[in-house]
Amino acid sequence: MTDFTLVYPMFAMVMLTATVLVILFRSRVRAVGDKKISSHYFRIYQGETEPEETAKPARHFTNLFEAPTLFYAACVTAMVVRDNSEVLLTLAWLYVVARIVHAWIHLGRNRIGQRIKAYFAGWLALLAIWIHIVVHVSM
């Protein structure tokens, strides 16, 4: 792997985030159009109960700025310390795949058992990435 190959799984995460943003925007426009919520709700997000069809993608979009920030930081850190092993790249792609599966489940049928497994798999991959980096730096 080259020094900057981790940019590709990082870009995939950005594209996942952008895709969820489009889903969120479309769900909100549809909910307002169907009169399930007024557009005024979105000024300060108070005064009404947001329908599940908009709350779910909103929560998922927010989630993509939580744990994935540790993924981005790990990838940048790995590039800085020149940890460019195939194992690390594989772990990065496993993280991305787990996040895509998590999004698919959460934004689809939202089966909690499946969703937890995908989320946990992502965390395991993320922890393995960080452990790999720490071991690389300590050698």
Phi, psi and omega in degrees: 000146177278172183298337187239019181296335179295348177299328183293311175294330176296316179297321178299320177294321177298319179293324174299315179298317179296321179296316178296324177299317178297317177299316178299311181300313181296322180293323179290317178298317179296317181295320178293316179298324179275004179061032176276343177200150179271156179294337179296332179304322187283357175294307181228010177057044177217162174099344179217168174262122181289133180291154182304323183295341174254329181293321182296308177293331177295315179294322180292320178298316177299318180300330180287358174249011179257262182304322180300339176296327176291330175293312179299317179298320179296317180297315179296317178300315180300319179293320180296317182271006178058041173271091187240046180277158176295327178299314180296317178298318178298316178298320179298315178293325176298320177300313181299314180299317178299320180291324177294315178299316179301315179296316180302315180292310185297317183276352178261241183285345174058048176282114190300320180298315178293319181297318180297319179298316179295317180296315180296320177300320177298317179295321177298316178297319180296315177297320178296322177300310182295320177297317179301316180296314181298317178297318179299316182291326184280351181272000000 
